[in-house]
Amino acid sequence: MRYLLVCLAVVTACKKKEAGPPPEENRGPPIPEAEIKRNEDACKAYVTAVCDCAKTVPAVQEQCKLARSLPEALRVAGEVGMSPDSTRLDIAHARDMMRKTVAQCIEQSNKLTDAGCP
């Protein structure tokens, strides 16, 4: 009996249709590659600046550790924003996350001089 239930579950799982890409009317325009590249460059510059500063200013060492995750967050948002499987809402959320992340990179870059960084 148990064998029959397992077989039935496997057959049922195999018959389910895989979710394909969303319908075209629910698909928004992808995030442009140029925007993704600009954002990545801005955050990489910030990470480089804060980690270089952390070598001489101990107060920003924790900030350096935290900053290292920002380029990865942008990469993930970019992948979601360009994926053919993403819906209009997915792309909007990815674009919003990307813009908030790069805003943090720029704001924190501007604060480095206040922390004593060259």
PyMOL commands that set and color helices and strands:
alter all, ss='L'
color gray80, all
select helices_A, chain A and resi 2-15+24-26+33-54+58-67+70-82+88-111
alter helices_A, ss='H'
color red, helices_A
deselect
rebuild
show_as cartoon
